């Protein structure tokens, strides 16, 4: 592809050299540069791509996009100066792969919690209805029905557009993707054309990156500000930030809520551990998902599907068949009569929601289960301010709590647990155990449980690994809990 075609709509400041060059490859990683590559020098959180321009040139880069020109320009190399290399990378990658998002009905889901569930269930809904679809999520990326491992909530612009192009080549009509606040702030989705966007909620998370809740909120809001006029913008009015997302949106404004008047209004009529009966607007429907937070997710799915042209009567039937995403309120049944639940809840709000749901459903059973045991930890090298808050929530809403490791990464897991304990009063410490080894923590919870009790493993959900001292090791909460219950 010609360099000038890759740079369409890229807001260039200066070009030095030949813009009619043939480009064979695009990259922002100097290690992946080869002959004929267009290299984007992007300032990242850990390193600055401008420091690797010379290396990229040595490896065969024929053109360089940068915000600051190097002191020495190599003859035969074209240099393009721009205001924001990350933005140009997004738009340029989209151009390089033929703007695949324009050939798809692409829906983005953003918010602190619920992104994976909503994107995954929309994919399953449309797939089961006979459409060819794509999915980009924290758990997995799927092209039609081919599963591709996922490494980030939202991939980098090159990987992202390559996946979208593959979807187009496989005949996909719809695509559903999680849109993280990092990806918005870092312009990873620049250049993409969205048919619609969904806002779930905004709660305490990622302040290690965004620093303030206002910055975090504004990153989410930018996604809706940038949606085209022919798209839909669907927001959760039960969240105090829901209406803010639509303030400057040009897209068609739609809303959903359980507690407020909205375009898609829901009421939970009955709730059990195997599902709930809901009323959506004036229609009753059953879903296999459980809890108020999932009732909200169902409303988002319902509103988005209708906005994308799904038949209303068919939609209600298909939603009733949907099962939850892996690691999201994932039930583990046992012969010993203990109820096991694995959930990805790794933020204060998500943990509170899942615990309240368990207690609410339990209280409505003919013979309520006797105690709730929660196993929970917090990730290392992440926002530390939520650690005491999560511990306090776990203790408040559980009968017993086992504090343990999540993914400590490069931090001392015992120090993470100590910080969690700062949120627990001396009186409440009587119902708290601290077991650093997560496998032992799970086994201890099972030993403490009796028939009819509930065990919640919170924080890791679908993840099948732990990162300890920088080493990634296989570890699956559902596997560990299933095995421990078998041995009970």
PLY file of the C-alpha trace (Angstrom):
ply
format ascii 1.0
element vertex 488
property float x
property float y
property float z
element edge 487
property int vertex1
property int vertex2
end_header
0.00 0.00 0.00
1.17 3.54 -0.73
2.31 5.58 2.26
0.00 8.45 1.29
-3.01 6.11 1.43
-2.11 4.93 4.92
-1.90 8.55 6.09
-5.37 9.62 4.91
-7.21 11.62 7.65
-4.13 11.54 9.88
-3.71 15.31 10.48
-0.06 15.56 9.44
2.22 18.44 10.41
5.18 17.81 8.08
6.43 15.23 5.57
10.11 14.97 4.70
10.72 12.54 1.87
8.65 10.50 -0.57
4.96 9.98 0.36
4.46 7.66 -2.66
6.54 4.91 -1.04
5.20 1.36 -1.08
4.67 0.14 2.51
4.73 -3.60 3.23
4.11 -3.53 6.97
3.20 -1.24 9.87
4.56 -1.47 13.41
5.05 0.50 16.65
7.45 -2.16 18.00
11.00 -1.72 16.67
11.66 -5.44 17.25
9.06 -6.31 14.61
10.35 -3.93 11.96
11.49 -5.37 8.62
12.22 -3.97 5.16
9.47 -1.67 3.92
7.91 -1.02 7.35
6.17 2.17 8.41
7.29 2.64 12.04
5.19 4.65 14.48
7.18 6.19 17.35
4.61 6.18 20.16
5.11 7.42 23.71
3.97 4.63 26.04
3.60 4.29 29.79
6.84 2.28 30.06
8.94 3.49 27.13
9.06 6.05 24.34
9.12 4.81 20.75
11.14 7.87 19.75
14.12 6.27 21.51
13.96 3.38 19.01
13.74 5.28 15.72
17.38 4.60 14.84
16.93 0.89 15.56
13.82 0.80 13.35
15.72 2.48 10.51
18.62 0.03 10.87
16.18 -2.88 10.59
14.74 -1.57 7.33
11.98 0.92 8.17
11.36 3.05 5.09
9.13 5.63 6.83
8.81 6.98 10.37
5.83 8.66 12.07
6.94 10.73 15.06
6.02 13.74 17.17
9.60 15.00 17.26
12.03 14.55 14.39
15.37 12.90 15.21
18.46 15.12 15.08
19.86 13.21 12.14
17.61 12.19 9.24
18.73 9.21 7.20
18.71 9.62 3.44
16.07 7.50 1.70
13.79 7.37 4.75
10.57 9.38 4.83
9.76 11.17 8.10
6.23 12.25 9.00
5.82 14.65 11.94
2.47 14.62 13.72
0.95 16.02 16.92
-0.11 12.63 18.30
1.61 9.45 17.10
-0.80 7.16 18.98
-3.80 8.70 17.22
-2.13 8.46 13.83
-1.23 4.83 14.58
-4.92 4.07 15.14
-6.12 5.79 12.00
-3.15 4.56 9.94
-3.61 0.95 11.04
-7.28 1.13 10.10
-6.37 2.51 6.65
-3.63 -0.11 6.17
-6.06 -2.98 6.78
-8.73 -1.48 4.51
-10.92 0.13 7.21
-12.57 -3.17 8.16
-14.81 -1.64 10.85
-16.74 0.15 8.10
-17.77 -3.24 6.69
-19.06 -4.47 10.08
-21.81 -3.41 12.45
-19.37 -2.87 15.31
-20.71 -2.30 18.83
-18.43 -1.19 21.66
-19.12 -1.80 25.36
-17.42 0.37 27.96
-17.71 0.77 31.74
-16.05 -0.61 34.86
-18.11 -3.78 35.19
-20.24 -5.83 32.81
-18.26 -5.29 29.60
-17.29 -8.93 29.13
-20.75 -10.28 29.92
-22.57 -7.88 27.59
-20.14 -8.23 24.66
-20.00 -12.03 25.02
-23.76 -12.47 25.30
-24.42 -10.19 22.34
-22.01 -12.34 20.33
-23.77 -15.53 21.43
-27.21 -14.02 20.84
-26.52 -13.03 17.24
-24.52 -16.19 16.52
-27.32 -18.45 17.74
-29.75 -16.46 15.59
-27.72 -17.46 12.53
-25.52 -14.42 11.98
-21.77 -14.60 11.44
-20.16 -12.49 14.18
-16.91 -11.49 15.82
-16.00 -10.89 19.47
-13.14 -8.98 21.08
-13.12 -9.48 24.84
-11.02 -9.89 27.96
-11.60 -13.65 27.91
-11.22 -14.43 24.22
-11.34 -13.08 20.69
-13.58 -14.95 18.25
-13.73 -14.66 14.47
-16.98 -16.30 13.37
-16.56 -19.39 15.61
-12.74 -19.55 15.64
-11.36 -18.75 19.11
-8.17 -16.68 19.32
-6.53 -16.16 22.75
-6.89 -12.69 24.24
-4.08 -10.82 25.98
-5.73 -7.42 26.56
-9.26 -6.14 27.10
-8.77 -4.05 23.95
-5.89 -5.04 21.59
-3.37 -2.58 20.14
-4.52 -0.82 16.91
-2.58 -3.12 14.58
-3.77 -6.37 16.17
-7.26 -4.92 16.50
-7.61 -3.98 12.84
-6.02 -7.26 11.73
-8.70 -9.13 13.70
-11.47 -6.94 12.29
-10.16 -7.54 8.76
-10.18 -11.29 9.43
-13.82 -10.98 10.53
-14.70 -9.24 7.27
-12.87 -11.92 5.25
-14.87 -14.61 7.09
-18.14 -12.91 6.20
-18.97 -11.53 9.64
-21.78 -9.00 9.67
-21.65 -7.99 13.36
-18.80 -7.52 15.82
-18.91 -6.84 19.56
-15.97 -5.54 21.54
-15.00 -4.41 24.99
-13.64 -0.87 24.97
-11.40 -0.21 27.96
-10.71 3.27 29.33
-6.99 2.69 28.62
-7.73 2.00 24.95
-9.77 5.19 24.63
-7.15 7.31 26.37
-4.33 5.74 24.35
-6.19 6.15 21.01
-6.20 2.41 20.34
-9.70 2.71 18.85
-8.90 5.78 16.74
-10.05 5.27 13.16
-12.71 2.69 13.99
-16.32 3.13 12.85
-18.86 2.08 15.48
-22.50 1.26 14.84
-23.21 1.71 18.53
-21.84 2.08 22.03
-23.01 0.85 25.44
-22.16 2.32 28.86
-22.50 -0.01 31.86
-21.32 1.85 34.97
-18.39 3.69 36.51
-16.92 2.63 39.84
-13.56 2.68 41.62
-10.92 1.10 39.36
-7.80 1.94 37.33
-6.90 5.02 39.39
-3.29 3.84 39.25
-3.51 4.91 35.59
-6.14 7.68 35.44
-5.26 9.20 38.87
-8.75 10.71 39.39
-12.32 9.52 38.89
-12.92 12.59 36.72
-10.17 11.52 34.30
-11.52 7.97 34.30
-15.06 9.20 33.57
-13.91 11.57 30.84
-12.04 8.77 29.07
-15.28 6.80 28.90
-17.24 9.88 27.82
-14.87 10.53 24.91
-15.98 7.23 23.36
-19.57 8.48 23.21
-18.56 11.99 22.12
-16.84 10.44 19.10
-19.65 8.11 17.99
-21.04 9.05 14.53
-24.52 10.52 14.17
-25.89 7.33 12.59
-24.81 5.17 15.56
-26.69 4.51 18.80
-25.49 5.47 22.28
-27.07 3.31 24.99
-26.45 4.26 28.61
-27.31 3.00 32.11
-29.35 5.66 33.93
-29.01 3.81 37.25
-25.39 4.96 37.28
-24.89 8.62 38.23
-22.53 9.01 35.27
-24.95 7.46 32.77
-26.56 10.69 31.63
-23.16 12.43 31.45
-22.05 9.98 28.77
-24.74 11.32 26.43
-24.24 15.05 27.03
-22.28 15.74 23.84
-23.18 12.62 21.87
-24.30 13.03 18.25
-25.50 9.42 18.12
-29.09 8.35 18.79
-29.50 8.55 22.59
-31.05 5.55 24.33
-31.20 4.46 27.97
-31.84 1.46 30.19
-32.50 1.21 33.93
-33.96 -0.83 36.78
-34.54 2.10 39.15
-35.34 4.99 36.80
-37.58 5.68 33.82
-35.76 4.70 30.65
-36.29 3.53 27.08
-35.66 -0.01 28.30
-37.06 -0.34 31.84
-36.58 -3.57 33.78
-38.04 -5.10 36.93
-36.84 -8.31 38.61
-39.95 -10.27 39.61
-38.43 -13.52 40.90
-34.82 -14.54 41.54
-33.22 -17.96 42.06
-29.69 -19.37 41.82
-30.61 -20.85 38.42
-32.09 -17.69 36.92
-34.67 -14.94 37.29
-38.00 -13.76 35.95
-37.91 -10.20 34.62
-40.29 -7.71 33.09
-38.72 -5.63 30.31
-41.00 -2.69 29.53
-44.35 -4.52 29.37
-43.08 -8.01 28.57
-42.16 -10.81 30.98
-39.10 -12.93 30.22
-36.91 -15.52 31.94
-33.12 -15.40 31.95
-30.61 -17.93 33.26
-28.48 -15.08 34.56
-28.76 -14.14 38.24
-28.82 -10.87 40.18
-29.60 -7.20 39.77
-26.31 -6.47 37.99
-27.14 -9.15 35.42
-30.67 -7.79 35.10
-29.00 -4.52 34.10
-26.76 -6.40 31.64
-29.84 -8.05 30.10
-31.42 -4.63 29.55
-28.26 -3.45 27.77
-28.28 -6.54 25.56
-31.99 -6.11 24.84
-31.65 -2.44 23.90
-28.55 -2.96 21.78
-30.02 -5.93 19.90
-33.20 -4.00 19.04
-31.06 -1.05 17.90
-29.15 -3.42 15.61
-32.37 -4.67 14.02
-33.10 -7.85 15.99
-36.77 -8.94 15.87
-38.38 -8.23 19.26
-40.33 -11.49 19.62
-37.36 -13.60 18.55
-35.11 -11.60 20.85
-37.03 -12.50 24.02
-36.85 -16.21 23.16
-33.13 -16.09 22.40
-32.27 -14.12 25.56
-33.99 -16.78 27.67
-31.50 -19.35 26.28
-28.36 -17.37 27.09
-25.88 -18.63 29.68
-23.50 -16.31 31.51
-19.94 -15.59 30.40
-17.22 -17.88 31.76
-16.13 -16.83 35.24
-19.10 -14.51 35.78
-21.36 -15.84 38.57
-20.18 -19.26 37.44
-21.88 -21.98 39.48
-19.97 -25.03 40.72
-22.34 -27.78 41.84
-21.29 -30.45 44.31
-22.62 -33.74 45.67
-21.94 -32.58 49.23
-24.62 -29.88 49.02
-22.29 -26.87 49.06
-23.00 -24.13 46.50
-19.83 -22.84 44.79
-19.66 -19.60 42.80
-16.66 -18.29 40.83
-16.81 -14.62 39.84
-14.40 -12.13 38.28
-15.41 -9.42 40.79
-12.14 -7.52 41.27
-13.46 -4.03 42.04
-15.31 -2.86 45.16
-18.55 -2.31 43.25
-18.44 -5.67 41.49
-17.68 -7.50 44.74
-20.51 -5.72 46.53
-22.93 -6.52 43.70
-22.16 -10.23 43.63
-22.28 -10.57 47.43
-25.57 -8.70 47.66
-26.98 -10.87 44.89
-25.98 -14.08 46.69
-27.52 -12.87 49.97
-30.66 -11.62 48.24
-31.27 -14.87 46.34
-30.41 -16.93 49.40
-32.93 -15.03 51.55
-35.71 -15.83 49.07
-35.12 -19.59 49.09
-37.61 -21.79 51.00
-34.75 -22.95 53.23
-32.02 -20.27 53.11
-28.43 -21.51 53.10
-26.70 -21.07 56.44
-23.46 -19.19 55.74
-21.55 -17.41 53.00
-17.76 -17.88 52.87
-15.85 -15.48 50.61
-12.31 -16.06 49.33
-10.85 -12.83 47.95
-7.56 -11.09 47.19
-6.34 -8.05 45.27
-3.96 -7.84 42.32
-0.43 -6.54 42.62
0.97 -3.61 40.59
-2.56 -2.21 40.38
-4.62 0.43 42.18
-3.83 -0.15 45.86
-6.45 2.26 47.22
-9.27 -0.23 46.60
-7.68 -3.00 48.73
-9.04 -2.01 52.18
-12.39 -1.12 50.60
-12.78 -4.57 49.04
-11.88 -6.30 52.31
-14.41 -4.18 54.20
-17.14 -5.09 51.71
-16.29 -8.79 51.89
-16.43 -8.80 55.69
-19.66 -6.78 55.84
-21.56 -9.06 53.45
-20.07 -12.48 54.32
-20.21 -14.76 57.33
-16.57 -15.75 56.94
-13.77 -14.31 54.79
-10.49 -15.82 53.66
-8.03 -13.18 52.45
-5.53 -14.58 49.96
-3.45 -13.88 46.87
-4.93 -12.85 43.53
-2.17 -12.04 41.02
0.46 -10.46 43.28
2.73 -9.93 40.25
5.87 -8.18 41.51
4.46 -7.25 44.93
4.71 -9.15 48.20
1.34 -10.95 48.58
1.51 -10.69 52.37
1.85 -6.92 52.07
-1.22 -6.79 49.81
-3.19 -8.77 52.39
-1.93 -6.45 55.15
-3.24 -3.46 53.18
-6.60 -5.20 52.73
-6.83 -5.71 56.50
-6.64 -1.95 57.01
-10.29 -1.85 55.97
-11.38 -4.35 58.65
-12.21 -3.40 62.23
-10.64 -5.30 65.12
-14.09 -6.66 66.01
-14.65 -8.02 62.48
-11.22 -9.67 62.35
-12.71 -12.58 64.32
-14.36 -13.88 61.14
-11.28 -13.38 58.91
-8.52 -15.82 57.99
-5.40 -14.89 56.03
-3.95 -17.65 53.84
-1.45 -16.43 51.26
-1.48 -19.58 49.11
-4.68 -19.35 47.05
-5.02 -23.13 46.64
-4.85 -23.60 50.41
-7.28 -20.72 50.91
-9.83 -22.44 48.65
-9.36 -25.80 50.37
-9.76 -24.15 53.77
-13.01 -22.50 52.69
-14.34 -25.90 51.61
-13.29 -27.45 54.94
-15.14 -24.68 56.79
-18.31 -25.14 54.73
-21.20 -27.43 55.60
-24.12 -28.69 53.54
-26.19 -25.75 52.29
-23.37 -23.20 52.65
-22.18 -20.97 49.80
-18.54 -20.37 48.83
-17.66 -17.38 46.64
-14.25 -17.24 44.95
-13.88 -13.62 43.88
-11.37 -11.79 41.73
-10.05 -14.15 39.08
-13.11 -15.56 37.35
-12.14 -16.85 33.90
-8.39 -16.43 34.43
-6.50 -19.72 34.40
-3.23 -18.43 35.81
-1.52 -16.63 38.68
1.39 -14.24 38.30
3.72 -14.52 41.29
7.06 -12.67 41.33
6.66 -12.08 37.60
6.19 -15.79 36.80
2.93 -16.88 35.18
1.67 -20.24 36.45
-1.46 -22.24 35.67
-4.19 -21.72 38.25
-7.93 -22.01 37.69
-10.36 -21.14 40.50
-13.12 -23.32 39.06
-10.79 -26.31 38.74
-9.48 -25.86 42.27
-12.94 -25.46 43.80
-14.36 -28.42 41.88
-11.52 -30.66 43.04
-11.74 -29.51 46.65
-15.51 -30.14 46.71
-15.00 -33.64 45.28
-12.62 -34.43 48.10
-14.98 -33.04 50.78
0 1
1 2
2 3
3 4
4 5
5 6
6 7
7 8
8 9
9 10
10 11
11 12
12 13
13 14
14 15
15 16
16 17
17 18
18 19
19 20
20 21
21 22
22 23
23 24
24 25
25 26
26 27
27 28
28 29
29 30
30 31
31 32
32 33
33 34
34 35
35 36
36 37
37 38
38 39
39 40
40 41
41 42
42 43
43 44
44 45
45 46
46 47
47 48
48 49
49 50
50 51
51 52
52 53
53 54
54 55
55 56
56 57
57 58
58 59
59 60
60 61
61 62
62 63
63 64
64 65
65 66
66 67
67 68
68 69
69 70
70 71
71 72
72 73
73 74
74 75
75 76
76 77
77 78
78 79
79 80
80 81
81 82
82 83
83 84
84 85
85 86
86 87
87 88
88 89
89 90
90 91
91 92
92 93
93 94
94 95
95 96
96 97
97 98
98 99
99 100
100 101
101 102
102 103
103 104
104 105
105 106
106 107
107 108
108 109
109 110
110 111
111 112
112 113
113 114
114 115
115 116
116 117
117 118
118 119
119 120
120 121
121 122
122 123
123 124
124 125
125 126
126 127
127 128
128 129
129 130
130 131
131 132
132 133
133 134
134 135
135 136
136 137
137 138
138 139
139 140
140 141
141 142
142 143
143 144
144 145
145 146
146 147
147 148
148 149
149 150
150 151
151 152
152 153
153 154
154 155
155 156
156 157
157 158
158 159
159 160
160 161
161 162
162 163
163 164
164 165
165 166
166 167
167 168
168 169
169 170
170 171
171 172
172 173
173 174
174 175
175 176
176 177
177 178
178 179
179 180
180 181
181 182
182 183
183 184
184 185
185 186
186 187
187 188
188 189
189 190
190 191
191 192
192 193
193 194
194 195
195 196
196 197
197 198
198 199
199 200
200 201
201 202
202 203
203 204
204 205
205 206
206 207
207 208
208 209
209 210
210 211
211 212
212 213
213 214
214 215
215 216
216 217
217 218
218 219
219 220
220 221
221 222
222 223
223 224
224 225
225 226
226 227
227 228
228 229
229 230
230 231
231 232
232 233
233 234
234 235
235 236
236 237
237 238
238 239
239 240
240 241
241 242
242 243
243 244
244 245
245 246
246 247
247 248
248 249
249 250
250 251
251 252
252 253
253 254
254 255
255 256
256 257
257 258
258 259
259 260
260 261
261 262
262 263
263 264
264 265
265 266
266 267
267 268
268 269
269 270
270 271
271 272
272 273
273 274
274 275
275 276
276 277
277 278
278 279
279 280
280 281
281 282
282 283
283 284
284 285
285 286
286 287
287 288
288 289
289 290
290 291
291 292
292 293
293 294
294 295
295 296
296 297
297 298
298 299
299 300
300 301
301 302
302 303
303 304
304 305
305 306
306 307
307 308
308 309
309 310
310 311
311 312
312 313
313 314
314 315
315 316
316 317
317 318
318 319
319 320
320 321
321 322
322 323
323 324
324 325
325 326
326 327
327 328
328 329
329 330
330 331
331 332
332 333
333 334
334 335
335 336
336 337
337 338
338 339
339 340
340 341
341 342
342 343
343 344
344 345
345 346
346 347
347 348
348 349
349 350
350 351
351 352
352 353
353 354
354 355
355 356
356 357
357 358
358 359
359 360
360 361
361 362
362 363
363 364
364 365
365 366
366 367
367 368
368 369
369 370
370 371
371 372
372 373
373 374
374 375
375 376
376 377
377 378
378 379
379 380
380 381
381 382
382 383
383 384
384 385
385 386
386 387
387 388
388 389
389 390
390 391
391 392
392 393
393 394
394 395
395 396
396 397
397 398
398 399
399 400
400 401
401 402
402 403
403 404
404 405
405 406
406 407
407 408
408 409
409 410
410 411
411 412
412 413
413 414
414 415
415 416
416 417
417 418
418 419
419 420
420 421
421 422
422 423
423 424
424 425
425 426
426 427
427 428
428 429
429 430
430 431
431 432
432 433
433 434
434 435
435 436
436 437
437 438
438 439
439 440
440 441
441 442
442 443
443 444
444 445
445 446
446 447
447 448
448 449
449 450
450 451
451 452
452 453
453 454
454 455
455 456
456 457
457 458
458 459
459 460
460 461
461 462
462 463
463 464
464 465
465 466
466 467
467 468
468 469
469 470
470 471
471 472
472 473
473 474
474 475
475 476
476 477
477 478
478 479
479 480
480 481
481 482
482 483
483 484
484 485
485 486
486 487
